[in-house]
Amino acid sequence: MLDMISEMVRNIAVLVLLALFMELLLPFGELSRFIRMVMGLVLLAAVLNPILGLLKQEQLLPSFQKEDYSQETAAILDRGEELSTQMEDQALSEYEQSTVSQIEALVSLVDGVKSVEASAEADSQGGIKKISLEVSKTSATVSEEGLKTKITDTISRFYNIDPSILEIVITEEGKA
């Protein structure tokens, strides 16, 4: 190892002297800058070549020795999949909650609705699978079927969904 370092230092010294000599011989201008650049690259190669040789032989950094990291890699990949699943579940839950809030706000704007409680289920792609509504109507004069039709039309048009996924339960004011 010590021999390799002394040889590297000797080569670098020779290259630096050669670069200085060539710079003195050449006239100043475009060619001089080009020669300096080429000699700099040669000098860089002279420094990196022994270092890369040591790394390739795995003498300098024993941590790069070939070991079986398959178990550690598998554990990291498993943890990554778990985190991905957790994040997808959390995103889906937040999506369902925001959809429920939107639906409740939208249905509360329908004429004849006093209050509304909603729940929604979404599939893994973000499509709405089911919407359940518990609606309290404002008065007995509003017909349940008419109110259901208004709510169904409003939600199905707003979300562009099939009306069959809506489950609407209408209660009168003060009754459960």
N, C-alpha and C positions, 0 to 999 in steps of 0.2 A: 504494500500500500504506500509506503514511504517512497519507494522507487517510482511509483506512478506519479506521485505528487511532484517529485523533483523533475521528472521528465516533462510534466505539464508546465512547470515554471520555466524550464529551459526553452521549450517550444514557444511559449508566449513571449519570452525575452527576444528570441530570434525574430519572431514575426513583428514585434514592435520596432526593432532595429531596422528590419527590411522596409517597413512602412515609412519610417523616418527618412531612410536613404532614398526611397523612391520619391518622396515628397520634395526632397532637396533637388533631385535631378529634373523633375518635371516643372514646366513653366506654370505660373499661377493662372487659373481659369477653369473652364469647364472640365478639362481632362483631369486636373488636380482634384477637383471635388469627386469625380467619378472614382479615381484611384483610392482616395480616402475611404469612400463608402465600401468599395470592394475589399480593401484591407481590413476594415472594421468587421465586415461579415466573416472574413477568414479568421480573424482573431476570435470572434464570437464562437465560430465552429471549433476552434482549437481549445477553447475553454469548456464548451459543452460536451465535446466528444468523450473525454475521459469520465466526466460525471455521469453521462448516460451509460457508459460502459460499466461503471460501478453499480448503477441501479439495475442494469440488465443482469449482472452477475449476482445481485442481491446481497452484496457484501456490506454496502453502506447502510441500507435500511432493511433490517431483518423483518420488520412488520409487513413487508410486501411479499413475504414468502407465501407460497401457495398453501393455503389451508382450506379446510372445508368450512365455508361460511353458509352452507345451505340452510341449516337450522335457524340461524340468526336472520337470514334473508326471509325465510318463510314466516318467521314470527313477525317481522316488520311488515311484510305484505298482509298478513292476517289482521294486524292492528290497523293498517290502512283501510282494509275492507270494512272493519268494524266502524271506524270513524266515518267512512263514506256512507254506510248504512244509517248511522245515527244522524248525520247531517241531512240525508234525504228524508228521514222520518220527521225531523224537526222542521224542515222546509215544507213538507206536506201538511203538518199540523198547523203551521203558521198560515199556509194558504187556505186551509179549511176554515180557520178562525176569521181571517179577513173576508172570505166569501160569505160566511155566516153574518158578519157585521153588515156587509153590503146588502145581503138579502133582507135582513131585518129592516134596514133603512128604506129599501125600495118598497117592501110590502107595507110599511107604515104609511107610505104616501098614497096607497090605494084608498079610495073613498069607502068608508064603512069600517075601516080597521082601527080598533082602539089600541091594541098592543099585539106584539108578535114575538114569539120565541122560535128560533130556527136552529137546525143542525144540518150539517152537510158531510157527505163522504166523498172523497176524491180517490181516483185510482193513481197508480204510481206515475202515470204520464201527465197528471194534472187535470184530467177530465173529471167532470162531476158525475158520480154514480147515483147518488141519492140525495134528495133534499126533503127534510121533514119540517113541517111548520105547524105550530100551535098558535092559532089566531083567535084573538078575542074581538068580537064585533061590537060596534058602538051601540046599536039598538036592535030591538026585536023586529023592527020594520024592514031591516036589510035581510034579504033572503040568503040562505047559506049557499045555495047552488050558484046564484049570481055572483056572490063574493068569491067563491072558489074559482069560478070562470075568470073573473077579473085578475085574481092573483096568479092563476096559471098562465094566462096570456101575458101578463106583465113580466113574470120571471122567465118564461120560456123564450119570449122575444128578446129580452135583455141579454140573457146568457146564451141564446141560440142552442137550447137544449130540448130534448124530447119531453113533452109534458107528462109522460108516463112515469118519470122518475120522481115526480112531486108527490108527496104525501101530505095532505092538508087536513088538519083537524080544527074545526071552528067551534068555539065556545061562546056563550053569551056573556055579556059583561057581568062580572062578579061570580060566575059559575066556573067550575073546573071540570 
